[in-house]
């Protein structure tokens, strides 16, 4: 194995912090139709192997997620799933030359895997089957083409994005109006101050977030690394302003967050219930207790990007380069993006539709009691931010950006000093990684 491949594989393993991703014609929500429809019942049996690196998905969960549906749609296919774990980590699977057909990847792993040249360019298969790429969510598909320099190395199968969730009980307790759609971050700050209070021996906080996820899906589409020079790009005025924006919520007078609570924002929102508002993926609401009195609105926007929401954080499916069944594998990928499967993923809360048929979003969480009557449309940004360019070195830069934001929030350092130091450290780590 080359030094470069070892580096990329190491980057894949390091990226676990965030695991929780022009050929067609027509448009809108039109379903893609294969050029030749075959009788699936009469086709030769084939085993299709799936792999999902650095994810806790079990074989049973995979079958519930998509395996059973694939078997019903393609009776000649036997889906096989390789759970990630001891003996089946990415480096081990690649080194052992394990046969695989389809790899499921969150966007956090996308650059590492694609840079290993282990995915198939799907361009010819897209043309061959008349697959309609125009129906895919634009920012996500643009990212695929941008990363592949025009090649299409995967299809997105579902997505998620940041949303602003709020605890109605806290707002009711203090007689404060709920958050509204169309707010700016300044509006949110003023609202946060109204619910940042101490009452009955309990300290309530207005708004907090997962800083790492907010930076990774930031609304200004700021990258962590320059893909041409492999130099970190975090010591900029825009990064510093964004950091100061988030940091002020951690320092509302009388409600400064103790250092030991950093990283525990989700727990404060769902368990302690002393946090009024929390920004994260909709998985927080999907996994919330049924009796939690909460709802959601879209993220507030920055003045320089009015109405722009977070970036999409999508999950992708790639056809493995050594697959012996690439045609069948692509048929399955196309099926995963069909309205039928998009509704299935939405109903059980797996992910939001990755296609432009916005009516499908209405089915999100229909099978989940905790989402009944909730503002589901808030989960899908009306105007998602373009997906930031990604590199295999992003994790080496993003961790220092997160540290810098926390240092600013904790008043350990000013933004200029914190981000200058962060970029210097990131540059050293990237340089060292490139030499391995």
MITORMAR-780532 format. One record per residue (C-alpha): residue in one letter; z, y, x. Coordinates in steps of 0.25 Angstrom, whole numbers, padded with zeros to 4 digits, always signed. Layout:
AZYX/...
% end
This chain:
X+0000+0000+0000/X-0004+0014+0006/X+0006+0025+0008/X+0000+0033-0003/X+0002+0022-0013/X+0016+0020-0009/X+0019+0035-0010/X+0013+0035-0024/X+0021+0023-0028/X+0034+0029-0023/X+0030+0041-0032/X+0028+0033-0044/X+0042+0027-0042/X+0048+0041-0040/X+0042+0046-0052/X+0051+0038-0061/X+0060+0051-0063/X+0050+0055-0074/X+0047+0042-0081/X+0053+0042-0095/X+0011+0050-0095/X-0066+0068-0102/X-0072+0055-0104/X-0070+0053-0119/X-0076+0060-0131/X-0071+0065-0144/X-0058+0072-0146/X-0045+0073-0154/X-0038+0061-0158/X-0051+0052-0159/X-0048+0038-0155/X-0056+0032-0143/X-0065+0020-0147/X-0069+0010-0137/X-0084+0009-0135/X-0084-0005-0138/X-0074-0011-0147/X-0070-0026-0144/X-0064-0036-0152/X-0050-0037-0145/X-0047-0050-0151/X-0059-0057-0143/X-0056-0051-0130/X-0052-0059-0118/X-0036-0059-0116/X-0031-0049-0105/X-0018-0045-0100/X-0015-0030-0098/X-0004-0027-0089/X+0004-0014-0090/X+0013-0007-0081/X+0022+0005-0082/X+0028+0010-0069/X+0042+0015-0068/X+0045+0014-0083/X+0056+0005-0090/X+0046+0000-0100/X+0049-0015-0103/X+0038-0025-0107/X+0044-0025-0121/X+0043-0010-0122/X+0029-0010-0117/X+0025-0019-0128/X+0031-0010-0138/X+0025+0002-0131/X+0011-0003-0131/X+0009-0018-0127/X+0010-0024-0141/X+0000-0013-0147/X-0009-0016-0135/X-0008-0031-0138/X-0011-0029-0153/X-0023-0020-0150/X-0029-0029-0139/X-0025-0043-0143/X-0032-0048-0130/X-0023-0040-0121/X-0009-0045-0116/X-0001-0033-0112/X+0008-0035-0100/X+0018-0025-0095/X+0024-0024-0081/X+0038-0018-0083/X+0042-0008-0072/X+0054-0013-0063/X+0058-0021-0052/X+0046-0028-0046/X+0036-0020-0054/X+0038-0006-0049/X+0025+0002-0046/X+0025-0001-0031/X+0028-0016-0034/X+0017-0017-0044/X+0007-0010-0036/X+0010-0017-0023/X+0010-0031-0030/X-0004-0028-0036/X+0001-0032-0050/X-0010-0032-0060/X-0009-0021-0070/X-0019-0015-0080/X-0012-0003-0087/X-0001+0006-0080/X+0007+0016-0089/X+0011+0028-0082/X+0019+0041-0085/X+0014+0053-0080/X+0025+0053-0069/X+0018+0041-0063/X+0004+0045-0066/X+0000+0051-0052/X+0007+0040-0044/X+0000+0029-0051/X-0014+0036-0051/X-0013+0039-0037/X-0012+0025-0033/X-0026+0023-0039/X-0021+0012-0047/X-0027+0017-0060/X-0041+0015-0066/X-0050+0027-0069/X-0052+0026-0084/X-0064+0035-0085/X-0075+0024-0086/X-0066+0016-0096/X-0064+0029-0104/X-0079+0030-0105/X-0082+0016-0108/X-0073+0016-0120/X-0076+0030-0125/X-0061+0033-0124/X-0058+0047-0129/X-0050+0054-0119/X-0051+0067-0127/X-0040+0062-0136/X-0030+0062-0125/X-0020+0073-0123/X-0026+0083-0115/X-0016+0087-0104/X-0013+0072-0101/X-0028+0068-0100/X-0031+0080-0092/X-0020+0076-0082/X-0026+0062-0081/X-0039+0068-0077/X-0033+0078-0068/X-0025+0068-0060/X-0037+0059-0059/X-0047+0069-0055/X-0055+0066-0067/X-0052+0051-0068/X-0044+0046-0079/X-0034+0036-0074/X-0026+0034-0086/X-0024+0037-0101/X-0011+0043-0107/X-0005+0035-0117/X+0006+0044-0122/X+0014+0056-0118/X+0026+0065-0120/X+0030+0079-0117/X+0042+0088-0116/X+0049+0093-0129/X+0061+0102-0132/X+0071+0094-0140/X+0083+0100-0147/X+0096+0095-0153/X+0097+0101-0167/X+0112+0099-0168/X+0115+0109-0156/X+0106+0119-0162/X+0112+0117-0176/X+0126+0118-0170/X+0124+0131-0164/X+0115+0137-0175/X+0103+0139-0166/X+0089+0137-0171/X+0081+0125-0165/X+0071+0126-0154/X+0057+0130-0159/X+0043+0127-0155/X+0036+0138-0147/X+0048+0142-0139/X+0047+0147-0124/X+0057+0143-0114/X+0063+0157-0115/X+0065+0154-0130/X+0071+0140-0127/X+0081+0147-0117/X+0086+0157-0127/X+0088+0145-0137/X+0095+0137-0127/X+0105+0148-0125/X+0109+0147-0140/X+0113+0132-0139/X+0119+0132-0125/X+0134+0133-0130/X+0147+0126-0128/X+0153+0121-0141/X+0164+0112-0144/X+0166+0109-0130/X+0151+0105-0128/X+0141+0112-0120/X+0128+0113-0126/X+0115+0116-0118/X+0102+0123-0123/X+0091+0116-0116/X+0089+0107-0105/X+0078+0098-0100/X+0074+0087-0090/X+0069+0096-0079/X+0061+0085-0072/X+0053+0082-0085/X+0051+0096-0088/X+0045+0099-0074/X+0036+0087-0075/X+0030+0091-0088/X+0032+0106-0086/X+0024+0115-0096/X+0018+0123-0085/X+0011+0111-0079/X+0017+0114-0065/X+0014+0102-0055/X+0024+0097-0045/X+0014+0095-0034/X+0000+0100-0030/X-0009+0088-0031/X-0018+0094-0020/X-0008+0097-0009/X+0003+0088-0014/X+0013+0100-0012/X+0024+0102-0022/X+0021+0114-0032/X+0035+0117-0037/X+0039+0129-0030/X+0031+0139-0039/X+0035+0150-0048/X+0031+0142-0060/X+0040+0131-0056/X+0052+0140-0053/X+0050+0147-0066/X+0050+0134-0074/X+0062+0130-0067/X+0070+0142-0070/X+0066+0141-0085/X+0072+0127-0086/X+0084+0131-0077/X+0089+0142-0086/X+0092+0132-0097/X+0102+0125-0088/X+0109+0138-0086/X+0111+0144-0099/X+0124+0152-0098/X+0136+0144-0103/X+0128+0131-0103/X+0124+0129-0088/X+0121+0114-0087/X+0130+0107-0077/X+0123+0100-0065/X+0127+0086-0069/X+0120+0088-0082/X+0106+0090-0075/X+0097+0078-0078/X+0105+0075-0091/X+0099+0084-0100/X+0093+0073-0109/X+0107+0067-0110/X+0113+0080-0114/X+0102+0081-0125/X+0103+0067-0131/X+0117+0062-0128/X+0126+0074-0126/X+0119+0082-0136/X+0123+0095-0130/X+0109+0100-0126/X+0102+0107-0137/X+0087+0106-0131/X+0081+0096-0121/X+0066+0096-0116/X+0061+0082-0113/X+0051+0072-0118/X+0052+0067-0132/X+0058+0054-0127/X+0071+0061-0129/X+0069+0062-0144/X+0063+0048-0145/X+0075+0042-0138/X+0086+0051-0145/X+0096+0046-0154/X+0092+0045-0169/X+0103+0055-0173/X+0100+0066-0163/X+0097+0079-0170/X+0085+0084-0162/X+0071+0089-0162/X+0061+0095-0153/X+0051+0107-0151/X+0040+0109-0140/X+0045+0114-0127/X+0046+0129-0125/X+0035+0135-0117/X+0034+0144-0105/X+0029+0158-0107/X+0017+0155-0098/X+0013+0142-0105/X+0015+0145-0120/X+0015+0133-0129/X+0014+0124-0117/X+0022+0111-0118/X+0026+0101-0108/X+0016+0092-0100/X+0013+0079-0106/X+0020+0067-0099/X+0011+0056-0103/X+0011+0041-0100/X-0002+0035-0095/X-0009+0022-0094/X-0018+0018-0083/X-0027+0006-0080/X-0023+0000-0067/X-0034+0000-0057/X-0033-0015-0054/X-0033-0019-0069/X-0042-0030-0072/X-0043-0026-0087/X-0047-0011-0086/X-0055-0011-0099/X-0044-0017-0107/X-0034-0008-0100/X-0041+0004-0104/X-0043-0001-0119/X-0028-0002-0119/X-0026+0012-0113/X-0036+0018-0124/X-0028+0011-0135/X-0015+0017-0130/X-0021+0031-0132/X-0026+0027-0146/X-0020+0033-0158/X-0014+0020-0162/X-0006+0019-0149/X-0003+0034-0148/X+0004+0033-0162/X+0012+0020-0157/X+0017+0027-0145/X+0021+0040-0153/X+0028+0032-0165/X+0037+0025-0155/X+0040+0038-0147/X+0033+0032-0134/X+0025+0044-0132/X+0017+0055-0138/X+0002+0053-0141/X-0007+0056-0129/X-0019+0059-0138/X-0023+0072-0145/X-0021+0067-0159/X-0008+0075-0162/X-0006+0068-0175/X-0001+0056-0168/X+0011+0064-0163/X+0016+0064-0177/X+0019+0049-0175/X+0028+0051-0163/X+0042+0045-0165/X+0039+0040-0179/X+0046+0027-0176/X+0058+0034-0170/X+0069+0039-0180/X+0074+0049-0170/X+0061+0057-0171/X+0060+0058-0186/X+0058+0072-0191/X+0057+0077-0176/X+0047+0088-0171/X+0038+0077-0165/X+0027+0087-0163/X+0035+0094-0152/X+0034+0082-0143/X+0019+0085-0140/X+0016+0099-0134/X+0006+0107-0141/X+0001+0111-0128/X+0005+0102-0117/X+0006+0108-0103/X-0005+0102-0094/X+0000+0090-0086/X+0004+0095-0071/X-0004+0089-0060/X+0003+0076-0055/X+0004+0070-0041/X+0011+0059-0034/X+0021+0068-0028/X+0026+0075-0041/X+0039+0068-0041/X+0042+0073-0027/X+0041+0087-0031/X+0046+0086-0046/X+0060+0082-0042/X+0062+0094-0033/X+0057+0103-0044/X+0067+0097-0054/X+0078+0099-0043/X+0073+0114-0042/X+0075+0116-0056/X+0088+0110-0057/X+0093+0119-0045/X+0088+0131-0052/X+0095+0127-0065/X+0108+0124-0057/X+0107+0137-0050/X+0107+0129-0037/X+0095+0137-0032/X+0085+0147-0037/X+0071+0143-0042/X+0064+0148-0029/X+0073+0141-0020/X+0074+0128-0028/X+0059+0126-0029/X+0056+0130-0015/X+0065+0119-0010/X+0060+0109-0021/X+0045+0111-0016/X+0049+0110-0001/X+0056+0097-0004/X+0045+0092-0013/X+0035+0095-0002/X+0043+0087+0008/X+0044+0075-0001/X+0029+0075-0004/X+0026+0077+0011/X+0035+0065+0014/X+0029+0056+0003/X+0014+0059+0007/X+0018+0054+0021/X+0023+0041+0016/
% end
